[in-house]
Amino acid sequence: MNKIIIREEKLGRISEVSKNSYKIKFWEQELPAKLKGSFYEEEADKLPVVGDYVTFRYNRQGESVILSVCERKSFLQRPDQAKTGVMQYMAANVDYLFIVTSLNEDYNYNRIARYVSVGLQGGARPVVILTKSDLCSNPGRYMSEVEQISDKVRVHAISAIYDIGLEELKEYMIPGTTICLMGSSGVGKSTLMNAMTGEEIMKTSGIRDDDKGRHTTTYRKLIELPSGVTIIDTPGMREIGMANVQEGIDETFSDILELECRCKFSNCRHETEPGCAVKAAIENGQLSLERYELYKNLGKENRNNYAKKKEISKWAKAYKKNKGF
């Protein structure tokens, strides 16, 4: 008599991605998995990323098979290579994007605004965490500056070493919530995670003599805490480009969009046209020239990189259709 093998379909969550291999968090287990063959006909943004919920065929003796990706409530992406427009798909189903930057030479207003735009575009709430506040004589100044990036941003200045400001972060530690940590190397993401959880979950390392961070996290990793909170840690990113995030940019700079609606002419370029509300706001101090220039530059970069992305996607589709011509 032939033995009948029952292959059960399960629901799990992607905890790691490494090239073509995956790990699925399933209850207390982390299962090795691979994609069903039909996935390789899909666009890259349809492939599973860390944080995705997936259905899979459970294999107790080897790799399970990922069958489908469930609908995402948020999806974080950026150009992996700004010059080519190749996209990097970073995490899914994130509630809060913790943008971690230290109050030393790493602090960069421009870069924080980019992260905020990526978070808003992807459907995650941006929260800026200014670490190492004990090394800064006036952290309040930086908090005020970051708050001006967008009215949708929350800001906290903390010192994990001296337990300053950590109490404020408890409001985000709600069971069922997913928090993604992003920032440059050496800003204290792993130290922050350990401080938030009260456990030595992640290895930490100091900064180099040139004040640049060392890489501690080398891949995106999903960690479920006993409290029911999920944290996604990511490798350090010194740069973050703009592509396919116009809605996020518009949300970040919603004050400028509102001013543009008040211009006398709908096609106003905000240069020499009469009745320009943007020029008037800059002249009376309501809007800083630096903020407006940042808005224009991010928008231009986004359009250019998105055009490259579409061209690459078009080429890839033609390649698949013609099997390499």
WOKAJO-V200437 format. One line per field, one symbol per residue. ss: DSSP state (H for helix, E for strand, L for the rest). phi: phi as a letter, one per 20 degrees, with the letter a starting at -180 (. if undefined). psi: psi as a letter, one per 30 degrees, with the letter a starting at -180 (. if undefined). Layout:
ss->???
phi->???
psi->???
This chain:
ss->LLLLLLLLEEEEEEEEEELLEEEEEELLEEEEEEELHHHHHLLHHHLLLLLLEEEEELLLLLLEEEEEELLLLLEEEEEEELLLLEEEEEEELLLEEEEEEELLLLLLHHHHHHHHHHHHHHLLEEEEEEELHHHLLLHHHHHHHHHLLLLLLEEEELELLLLELHHHHHHHLLLLLEEEEEELLLLLHHHHHHHHHLLLLLLLLLELLLLLELLLLLLLEEEELLLLLEEEELLLLLLLLLLLLHHHHHHHLHHHHHHHHLLLLLLLLLLLLLLLHHHHHHHLLLLLHHHHHHHHHHHHHHHHHHHHHHHHHHHHHHHHHHLLL
phi->.feededeecdbcfdbcclddccdecledcdfbcefgfffeefgfeffcgofecebefcfdaffdfebdfgeebbebbffcgfdnfedeeacleeceeeebeecffgbggfffffffffffendefcedeelffedfbfffffffffffafeddccdccffdlenfgffffeedgneddddcrffneoffffffffemcefdfcbfeffemefefdedbfbeceegfnedcdecffcfcbedalcfffffffdffffffffeffdfdfemddffmefffffffenfcfffffffgffffffffffffffffffffffffffelnm
psi->kkkkkjjkklkakkfkkjcgklkkjjbgljkkllkkeffffllefflklkfkklkljkjfgbklkkelklkkfljkllkejeffgkkkjellhkekjjjkklhbffkjeeeeeeeeeeeeefgkjkjkjjlhffgkfifeeeeeeeffekfgkkkkkljeeghkffefffffikkfkkkkklllkgfgeeeeeeeefgliekkllallfggklkkekflkkkkklfffkkkjkllkjeljlkkhheeeeeeehfeeeeeeffkekfgkfhdgklgjfeeeeeeggekkeeeeeeeeeeeeeeeeeeeeeeeeeeeeeeeeeghg.
